[in-house]
Amino acid sequence: MQEQYYPEGMLIDSGENLKSLFSLAALEKTAQTGRIVEARALLCDGDMNLVFDLNGIKGIMPKQEVALCEDGKEFRDIAVITRVGKAVCFVIKEIKKTDNGSVCILSRRLAQQRCLENYLDHLNDGDVIRARVTHFEPFGCFCDIGCGIVSLMSIDCICVSRISHPSDRFYQGQLIYAAVKSRDDIILGNRGRIALTHKELLGTWQENADRFSVGQTVAGVVRSVEDYGIFVELSPNLAGLAERKENVVPGQGAAVYIKNIIPQKMKIKLVLVDTDFGAKSRIRCDYFITEGNVSHWRYAPDSYSRHR
């Protein structure tokens, strides 16, 4: 059976029985087979080692085993400290017998190395993968794409709708689908850094518009307020324009009446019915693509012409 390389946290989220997984007999078998498992880091000791409680059996991950470093770069203590309380994947290097019982020596670094060599190095542009959002920057979000290895998704690749910050779309820890956009700079040795994209998985203009009908009143989110009107997001890849109204600000939830849908102009005309003042809203990502490879994608409908 081919080994799966998941973003950290997926194995814990799966609800697998940790008592059976972390019995001494099971841990010894895991050490023999080299299976990648995970647990939450309990603490970081004074020597910068991560400590785990594997169902009553102590696990220690030495500092140098916490992450696979870029060639020539110094490993930072912050990379260890920030693992505390979080799911951490690992392989068991050895099990030591001590006077106080068995101690498992763990390595996340080896798990990441296998993930790179057996999975990430074989991905092609357009391949759809699972990822977990780890943290935000104004220019985009970083995602765990396997065993804690992170990749950047720039803000313009998150969705078609205009957002001011990645947190308008995602929350930290969210499990998402993503597609490989490209490989560019050097990251680990001579490997190419993987960049991600997301908007292609959320459907074209027509696919999203087909979910709505003229005459409906639906929920949306105000994305921008312009002199000529208010853009309201109906789905992550679809927004419509309502007439300008006072005391409306981006981020508010909104109820809008759909007045017209015009594929030839790629426009949706809305009437703003009500807004939730002061509340920040986020629309759920509904995926049209969750597997395979996205080799070609065109957002605009075939009938659209910007010259009409």
Beta strands, then each sheet from edge to edge (+ up, - down):
strand 1: 37-40
strand 2: 43-44
strand 3: 50-54
strand 4: 57-61
strand 5: 87-98
strand 6: 101-107
strand 7: 128-137
strand 8: 140-144
strand 9: 150-154
strand 10: 175-186
strand 11: 192-197
strand 12: 217-226
strand 13: 229-235
strand 14: 238-242
strand 15: 252-262
strand 16: 267-280
sheet 1: 1+ 5- 6+ 4+ 3- 2+
sheet 2: 7+ 8- 9+ 11+ 10- 7+
sheet 3: 12+ 13- 14+ 16+ 15- 12+
end
